[in-house]
Amino acid sequence: VVADPYLAFAKVAKLFERTSQDVREIHATAIIGENSRIHPSVSIGPYVVIGANTCLDEGVVIGTACVIGENVVIGAHTRLASHVSVCADTRIGERVIIHNGTVIGSDGFGLAKENNKWIKIPQLGKVQIGHDVEIGANVSIDRGALDDTVIDDGVKLDNQIQIGHNVHIAANTAIAGCTGIAGSTRIGKNCMIGGGVCINGHIEIVDGVYITGMSSVVHSIRRSGIYSST
């Protein structure tokens, strides 16, 4: 008998979780760039490509066919599943889990118009991800245009989420699948955002906000509480 059965189930299920035994080796097919610093306990799977001047800390696991750019830092005991792409200059903290097919640090959608033609705006920032973050499959997190895109400690992201350039998501916020967040939006701590939510750019959502699934958020939310739209 427990006060929170769902939490108790999570803790009990952990005892039965099947985890693969990681082999502490660099597979013969992996390509490692110059001046990269790879801790001896790191596991790197087949057909991985790692750029120059990248640092992989203790116990990092890199799955099959991942591509990691130059000047990337990945903290201790972080795990990348297969086919994850981490673009140049990204910083990832400790004990992060990134699932299959996710892309971190691709260019943001920055365009200016001149004579009815689009001019690409170079994206000069990077992505910073804190500790104990989990990122689902096929998530896209854009690098910043000038400042960085930031995902703080303890954030949990479901599958197929789009996070635009210069978004800041504060600690312990959870976001369900297929949500899209436009650029330069700030989301506070301990928020819960349902699936398929559309969030406008250049707005602020304060701490402790709950947004129900399929809602559209077009203005800032400045008071904690539960919000829906139809």
Rosetta blueprint (number, residue, H / E / L):
1 V L
2 V L
3 A L
4 D L
5 P H
6 Y H
7 L H
8 A H
9 F H
10 A H
11 K H
12 V H
13 A H
14 K H
15 L H
16 F L
17 E L
18 R L
19 T L
20 S L
21 Q L
22 D L
23 V L
24 R L
25 E L
26 I E
27 H L
28 A L
29 T L
30 A L
31 I E
32 I E
33 G L
34 E L
35 N L
36 S L
37 R E
38 I E
39 H L
40 P L
41 S L
42 V L
43 S E
44 I E
45 G L
46 P L
47 Y L
48 V L
49 V E
50 I E
51 G L
52 A L
53 N L
54 T L
55 C E
56 L E
57 D L
58 E L
59 G L
60 V L
61 V E
62 I E
63 G L
64 T L
65 A L
66 C L
67 V E
68 I E
69 G L
70 E L
71 N L
72 V L
73 V E
74 I E
75 G L
76 A L
77 H L
78 T L
79 R E
80 L E
81 A L
82 S L
83 H L
84 V L
85 S E
86 V E
87 C L
88 A L
89 D L
90 T L
91 R E
92 I E
93 G L
94 E L
95 R L
96 V L
97 I E
98 I E
99 H L
100 N L
101 G L
102 T L
103 V E
104 I E
105 G E
106 S E
107 D L
108 G L
109 F L
110 G L
111 L E
112 A E
113 K E
114 E E
115 N L
116 N L
117 K E
118 W E
119 I E
120 K E
121 I L
122 P L
123 Q L
124 L L
125 G L
126 K L
127 V E
128 Q E
129 I E
130 G L
131 H L
132 D L
133 V L
134 E E
135 I E
136 G L
137 A L
138 N L
139 V L
140 S E
141 I E
142 D E
143 R L
144 G L
145 A L
146 L L
147 D L
148 D L
149 T E
150 V E
151 I E
152 D L
153 D L
154 G L
155 V L
156 K E
157 L E
158 D L
159 N L
160 Q L
161 I L
162 Q E
163 I E
164 G L
165 H L
166 N L
167 V L
168 H E
169 I E
170 A L
171 A L
172 N L
173 T L
174 A E
175 I E
176 A L
177 G L
178 C L
179 T L
180 G E
181 I E
182 A L
183 G L
184 S L
185 T L
186 R E
187 I E
188 G L
189 K L
190 N L
191 C L
192 M E
193 I E
194 G L
195 G L
196 G L
197 V L
198 C E
199 I E
200 N L
201 G L
202 H L
203 I L
204 E E
205 I E
206 V L
207 D L
208 G L
209 V E
210 Y E
211 I E
212 T L
213 G L
214 M L
215 S L
216 S E
217 V E
218 V L
219 H L
220 S L
221 I E
222 R L
223 R L
224 S L
225 G E
226 I E
227 Y E
228 S L
229 S L
230 T L
